[in-house]
Amino acid sequence: MGISYARRIAGVRPSAIRELLRLGDDPELISFGGGYPDPALFPMGELAEIYQKLLTPANARTLQYTESRGLVELRELIADRLTRNGTACGADDVLVIQGGQQGLDLTAKLVLDAGDVVITENPTFLGALIAFAPYEPQYAPVRIDDDGMDVDHLEEVLAANPGAKLLYTVPDFQNPAGVTLSLERRLRLIELANRHQLVVLEDTPYRDLRYEGSHLPTLKSLDTQGRVVHVGSFSKILAPGVRMGWAVAAPDVLEKLGLLKLAADTQSSTLNMAATAAYLGQYDVDQHVADGNVVYRHKRDLALATLDEVLPKSVRFTRPEGGLFTWLSFPDRFDATRFMQETLIPRAKVAYVPGATFFPLVQEPNHARLSYSGVPDDRLVDGLHRLADLLREELVE
Ligand code: PMP
């Protein structure tokens, strides 16, 4: 067709997860792939009532344009909730965005020139790599373990990349590995960010989905120099289809993010902002989250107990204290993509997300992300047994 695309599009590729979700159309497939919240937990009745009330002539303003920063009543409710949970802020510190994903795009747009170095966990959230790609960054990945990003390695990576600009992290129940950054490491990460003048992009969509242990402070609450852009989302605690999230940052940073938001999409949906505000105002969202966590905790416990029982000992997996994922690590030369395509799907109709795509630089083949949230109990147990049986055949020396 002779279309001359911008250079930035060269790094933008189809996502392996999207391909995988297409397989999910087979009703027989037991998919541990998508990290979707459980639709049975959507507050359907409450939202139906709220939307019905909003869509009346007296509430016509909910179908009108509004401020690009977001409805003030929603920003107030978000700020109140964050403050209650230890991240002190006010309505003017909040920008309403279309899910956390937009926060990743806008922050990258704000700070990255082509070739700038972004520090990430290794592995990291694929959606972040997709969001950052058009800004043509280079990556400096940092090792993770059960306590999240290894800050000693971070220090080494910073020494090797003194000009690094952005550090992207999912500190709570990380996607894909399920691990959580310890308090000691949070403090050290902020110290290093200050020393190296980094912008820290703190992505927290799973933060409220904690099933055990106590909440750790957000990086934003530990931020002493206004370097943290804190991004949160209602996707996992209310419903992802509403596309509602927030960014909290220092005034100057937030102002610029707001200008980029205006350029990108003018504003988030007035109707969905009004509905989210009405939900937060009329119902106890914390109780709703607590109820959902009972369901997710049960799923996690069942998945981990089954994995303990059936997986060959040479396969390791993380023990998340919350969130939706555990991360499987197979022996070194195992190819998790090939195993899924050639064996697991055709013979057992079971799928996970092969881990390779979550690595920004060197794609380690021997991992998989497993989500336990979207599968009914009997199929979850059955699917993990089938996975383990085939692994046992495959891993025979
Ligand atoms: N960050 C992480 C780590 C995620 O896992 C997701 C969604 N799965 C998002 C951001 C984006 O979610 P949303 O835009 O729906 O808030």
Residues whose N, C-alpha, C, O or C-beta is under 5 A from the ligand:
A	BS01	PMP	Q98 G99 G100 Q101 Q102 F125 V170 N175 D203 P205 S233 S235 P240 G245
